[in-house]
Structure formats: C-alpha cells, structure tokens
Amino acid sequence: METDVVVIGGGATGAGVAWDLSLRGIDVTLVEMGDMGTGTSGRYHGLLHTGARYVASDLTSARECFQEHTIIRRVAPHVLDDTGGLFVLSPSDEEEFVDGWLDGCEAANIPVQELDASEALDREPLLHPGTRRAFEVPDAACDSFSLCGALRRSAESEGAKFLVYHKVEGFHGDNGGITGVRATDLRSGETQDIRCSMVVNAAGPWAAEVGNAAGVEFGMVLSRGAMLAFNGRWTSAIVSRLRPPGDGDIFVPLGYSGVAGTTSVPTDDPGDTRIEDWERERIISETETFLPGIRRGKILRSWAGVRPLYDPDTQSDSAEGTHVDNRKATRTFDVLDHEEEDGVGGILTIVGGKLTTFRLMAEKTSDAACEKLGVDKTCLTAEAEILAT
Ligand SMILES: Cc1cc2nc3c(=O)[nH]c(=O)nc-3n(C[C@H](O)[C@H](O)[C@H](O)COP(=O)(O)OP(=O)(O)OC[C@H]3O[C@@H](n4cnc5c(N)ncnc54)[C@H](O)[C@@H]3O)c2cc1C
C-alpha cells in the first residue's frame, strides 16, 4: 500500500491531522490500534475549555483554548452540549484568588459575567449554599467519540483512509529517514507495509514509544487522572472551583451523568488506567466543597486516562531520579521535527496540548508536514465545517 502521509493515532489530534491534510489535497492513511477515540481522547473529562481554568497558571494555553473553543463552536456545533460554565468561590476557597483570575480572563479575552450568589443558587440549587461568588463563562461539554467519528467521516469524504485495530509495530527507512511503516491487523494477525513520504506520530501518551521504534528519543510527562460519573447531571452548567488547578475541582454534566474529577498522578505507562482508592476519596471530598450532597450520589462509572504532556522544563534530574512536577507541565503543545532534532527525516511528532486545542495542533503539524513535502496549501480547518456522524 502507498500513501503520502501515514498518521499514527486515531485520537482527536491524529484525526484532526488527517482532516487537515486531506483538505489540503494530500493522500492520508491513519492507523489506529484500537477504535477511534479509545486512547486518552475517549477517557477525558469532557470539557471544551474556554481557557478560564488556565488563566492563572498558563496564559498561553488559556489563549489557545479560547481561540479554539470559538472555532469549534462554529465548525462542529453538533459535538457540543452548550451547557455554559460557572466558576464558583466556595466557603473554603481564598477570596484573594479572584482578582488575579479576573485579570487573567481579561488578558486572554475570555468573557466573564459575575452573578449574584443567590442567582447562581437559583440556577444551580445543588451548589453549596454558602457559595460566595459565581462567574459565568461560555464553557461547553464535548462528546469526544462523536468528534473523532465526525473527523473521520469528514477526512474520508476527502479521500483519507482509516485502518482501525491496526498497530504500527515497525518502520522502514533509508539514509534519508523513514519511508514507511509496518502495521499489524490486531484482529487477523496479518501485517501490511505502507510506503509513504512522511509519518506523523500522533500517538498521544504512546508517542515516545512510537518514536523509539522509529529510532528517535524524547521524554514525556505522563500524568494519570481519574473521573467518577454520578447518576444524573446534578448541575446544568459545568462548575469549576475558583482556585489554582487542583484535584477534583471540575464537575461536568455529560449526557445523563455528572462527571467529577480529576487527579494528577505521575506514571511511566501510557496504558495506566488504574484508579486508586485515595483518588476516589479525594475527588469526592474535593467535589463536596462545592456540591455538598455528592457523597450520597451513586457512582455509575469511573475511568482514568493519561495526559500526553511534554515539557522538558518541568523535568529535572537529581540523585532521586527524574522529578516531574506534572501540575506545572504546560498544557500547550510542541511539534517535534526529528530531522532537525535527531537527524531522522520523514517523521514528525505532535505532543502535549488538550482535546480543546486539537485543531490548532493539527494545523501546526500539517503546516510542518506540508513544508517538508513541498506542498504549498494553507490550512482550511478554521472555516470548513466538520460533517456530523
Ligand atoms: C484525566 C484527563 C482529563 C482531561 N480532561 C480534558 C478536558 O476536560 N478538556 C480537554 O480539552 N482536554 C482534557 N484532557 C486532555 C485530552 O484528553 C488530551 O490532551 C487529548 O485527548 C489527547 O489526544 P491525542 O489524540 O493526542 O491522544 P490519544 O487520544 O491518546 O490518541 C492517541 C492514539 O494513538 C493510538 N496509538 C498509540 N500507539 C499506536 C500504535 N503503535 N499504532 C497505532 N495506534 C497507536 C492509541 O490507541 C490512541 O488512540 C484530559 C486528559 C486526561 C488524562
């Protein structure tokens, strides 16, 4: 089989790259070892961020989120549940945080509207009755499986091919770098070689493993997080606590459930989806500070996912080994050009970011791929509508 670009990974990022490149007239084959969205994209919290959560800690990421949030509302409204968001100051939160947070929202151009605490309680009767302040932002919930499916359908309509349940287990190359991949059909065991001019490694938390197989090395900051889905939605808007990002401070009404989360636990294993008892207790006790009845709620489901973060600045080597402060790892992203960085041509890696910023990540990766392929076509995904599934 032969194609221009092989994309490895059928999460939001890889599917976004396939959509972007196929709109530019490039022949793409996406290879995904599970089904679409079965990596981190299908195990996330469900929030299409405005960026308000990050304004105090990571203004660049906050700005990216707001820009992308606005675009996704326009090009894929069918994957969103326009719940709106409320940032609330609970009795145990620090009032001093609020002014800096408001300044950050202004710097990132995120529209914020303060509500009377009584109005917030009228709208959200299950909030803590001692809620001191509440601010409305245009957050929305996003169905990531619909998003990945819609991107696939859109890319296929432009000629892209998708091989699901196929795992890339080897690479072909010559002196110029990578020239193809070997993919195994995990259902039949059959292998096939796909010749290509370029590989995009969009394997999320598996990106370093995939890179290794291609002969390039880089470190990632993997961080596991847990979510608990409760019976019923509990709130109509997404509720976030007004404090620096921490455990259990966001509640997302998603489908028929309300989802509380999350945690941030360093891990070396991209497939680490354990939830430890202390994580359940931490999420419930932190959520109780703004939704006090939650402990009596019934947990319908729980899941965990691994954040594919990359930030060499938060890693430091010491006698104790590599220390990673994973709450400080930036939520923005990097396109790694392995020709420049490792002397291996024909492969790019996209790491970091958020589901909210998948389109921008795909745009930057596709720009880099086009430059290497000598294709002079600009990105169309900020305007082109994504087909509904
Ligand atoms: C707990 C948690 C909560 C989060 N909440 C939010 C949120 O509310 N909002 C938000 O915007 N972001 C959130 N994120 C971040 C967001 O989920 C991720 O940044 C995003 O989903 C990553 O998408 P991806 O496509 O890069 O990776 P993935 O979705 O993991 O996709 C990579 C794919 O590559 C495939 N793959 C790997 N190796 C191979 C191989 N060898 N061959 C073939 N396929 C392979 C995997 O099966 C996988 O499907 C959260 C993350 C976590 C962990």
The ligand as a Gaussian input file, in Angstrom:
#p B3LYP/6-31G(d) Opt

LIG

0 1
 C       -7.903000      12.746000      33.148000
 C       -7.876000      13.651000      31.958000
 C       -8.837000      14.649000      31.821000
 C       -8.782000      15.508000      30.716000
 N       -9.750000      16.437000      30.557000
 C       -9.711000      17.280000      29.497000
 C      -10.777000      18.196000      29.276000
 O      -11.761000      18.244000      30.012000
 N      -10.677000      19.022000      28.185000
 C       -9.627000      18.980000      27.322000
 O       -9.589000      19.767000      26.385000
 N       -8.620000      18.067000      27.483000
 C       -8.653000      17.215000      28.542000
 N       -7.680000      16.270000      28.701000
 C       -6.579000      16.215000      27.736000
 C       -7.019000      15.491000      26.443000
 O       -7.832000      14.388000      26.757000
 C       -5.804000      15.017000      25.654000
 O       -4.882000      16.075000      25.515000
 C       -6.218000      14.536000      24.256000
 O       -7.348000      13.694000      24.311000
 C       -5.062000      13.811000      23.593000
 O       -5.489000      13.355000      22.326000
 P       -4.463000      12.629000      21.364000
 O       -5.170000      12.362000      20.120000
 O       -3.200000      13.426000      21.321000
 O       -4.098000      11.279000      22.148000
 P       -4.980000       9.932000      22.220000
 O       -6.422000      10.238000      22.285000
 O       -4.408000       9.086000      23.303000
 O       -4.729000       9.254000      20.820000
 C       -3.546000       8.541000      20.534000
 C       -3.957000       7.262000      19.843000
 O       -2.783000       6.614000      19.347000
 C       -3.069000       5.217000      19.326000
 N       -1.791000       4.505000      19.217000
 C       -0.778000       4.510000      20.113000
 N        0.240000       3.745000      19.668000
 C       -0.142000       3.251000      18.457000
 C        0.486000       2.393000      17.508000
 N        1.703000       1.887000      17.693000
 N       -0.203000       2.082000      16.371000
 C       -1.456000       2.581000      16.146000
 N       -2.086000       3.394000      17.038000
 C       -1.429000       3.729000      18.168000
 C       -3.797000       4.995000      20.641000
 O       -4.588000       3.821000      20.621000
 C       -4.639000       6.264000      20.772000
 O       -5.979000       6.076000      20.339000
 C       -7.736000      15.364000      29.764000
 C       -6.817000      14.326000      29.884000
 C       -6.906000      13.463000      30.964000
 C       -5.951000      12.312000      31.064000

